[in-house]
Amino acid sequence: MRRVLLPHDVSDDPAPAGGVIRDYAGRSMGTSWSVRLVAAADAACDNLQDGLQQQLDSIVAEMSHWETDSDLGRFNHAPADSWHVLPPAFFDVLSFAMDVARASGGAYDPTAGTLVNLWGFGPWGRYDQPDFVPPSNDEISIARSQLAARPVRLQRDGRKAWQPGGVQLDLSAVAKGYSVDRLSYYLKTQGFAHHLVEVGGELRGAGVKPDGQPWWVMLEQVTDIAPGAAAPDELVLALHGLAVATSGDYRRYFELDGKRYSHTIDPRSGMPIANDLASVTVVHAQCMAADAWSTALTVLGWRDGLHLAELQGLAARFVVRQPDGSFAEYLSTHLRSMLDE
């Protein structure tokens, strides 16, 4: 069964008369990116590929935890009790991520990179290496206690962040979403108001296609469906002034001694999540927000996650695994109000 989601607000701004769709693509942040845009037939687009790539390269230079010489990498290796002036974009993304951390009761935490690294999902000690050993309970307890005892502090005046010592920032659950927003903003400054941006599966659409249709996308589906089990209903979204991000336990994980370990770590326990959620999708005006909130809601589980989504006014979809291998679906009120029924 296929259902349709429509935005609440629709702009009447048409695409350029006689406009054509142009496509751009590349690699960044260990994943792919793509852009589709509507341009006038005589529009100058020769420098767009380089311009889009430069936007992404600058984000990596600031916020990548894989690069030791990025601004984030230098913060992670900085001495204890030191203040650091952050670039404007880095500071804004970190501030937003920490706001989501507070609002979610710590279900998402951009300062919990040490726990992510312990479980082999960081830039070193990877789970796919033959010498990988899961962390002990003592290692997890020490990391959690250190995180609680000396948290990162931000000072908006001067865009400063305080490194208490040993804190590892990890913005992987928000940086892709931010990069989508950044590319969308860049395209608008270049005069291309009608476009669809995608980075690693996170999407944002603006305006319409030359035929007046919005950018139609299908919400990401779970991939590990049990034999004989019915797949969740397909949801198709008109990405018109909206962004969408999905978190799922089927994306990255490892198995050890017959047990499956998700790449999503619950900072409150220090353990990979082990709830019955297959995926969480969030639709939002900002892809950065959709990205961070989809992670937080995934950690919370569908009951607590749905409750928080209602409190926050989030448009969220929860796909839950059932004991018989089938799936149940729960939609927040805000997302349900978008259904074309």
C-alpha positions, 0 to 999 in steps of 0.5 A: 500500500502506498500513501502520500504525505503533503506539506502544510505550506505550499509556495506558488513560486513557479520554476523558471520558464523553459527550465531544465533539470541539471544533475550534480554528484560527488563524494564527501563524509564517506558517502555520496551526495547528489543535487538536482536543480532547475535552471533556465536554459541559458543559466551559467552552471559551469562552476556549480560542481566545484562550488557544491564540493567546496561547501562540503569540503569546508564542513569536513575541515571543520566538523569531521571526527575522522580527520585529526587536523579538522577543527573538531579533531583538534578540539578532541585532542586538546589539553584539559581545561582549555577554551577553544574558539570555534568557526561559526558553522561548527559552533552553531551545529554543536550548539543545536546538537547540545540543545537536542541532547538536553531536550531528549534527556541525553538520548542523543549526545554529541559529546559521547564520542568516546562511547562510540569509539569503544564500540568500534564505530569511530575512526579507530579500533573499528568493529570490522578489524580482526582484533576488535574486542567489545568494551568491558562493563568497567570501560563503559562505566568509566567513560560514562562517569567521566562524561557526566563529571566534566561536561563540555561547556559553550560560551556564545560570546566569542563562540567558545567551547571548553574541553574538560579533558578527554571529551570526544565530540562526534557530530555524525548524527547531525553533520550530514543533515547540516550539509544538506541545509548548507547545500540548499542555502548555497544553491539559493544564493546562486539563484537556483531556488528550485532543487533537491539535495541529498547527502547520504540518504538525507534529503531536502527539497525546495520549489518545484520541477519544471512541470510544476510537480514537487520533488517526490521521494519515498521514505526509506524502507527497512531492508532486512524483512523476514521471509514471508513478512509484509513490508511496511506501507510505502510513504511518498513525500512531496519535498516542498520546503521540507527535509527528511532523515531516517535512522535505522538499526539495519544500516550499520551493525555487527554481529558477535557470538550470535548477538547483533550490535547496532551502531546507535549508542545510547549515551545514558547506558553506554550500550548499543540500542536493543529496542524493537525499532526498525527505523525512525523518520523525521520530516522537518523544515531543517535537515539538521533537525531531522537528522539529530531528532531521528537519532534521539527518537531511535534511542528512546524507543517508539513509546518514549520517542513518540511521546517526545515527538508529540511534545516537540511537535515533530513529524515522525514515523516509527516502524516497529518490529513485531515478534512474528516478523511483521512491522507496526507503524506509529505516526506522530500527530504532526506527521499524520496531519500531512497524510493525503487521506 
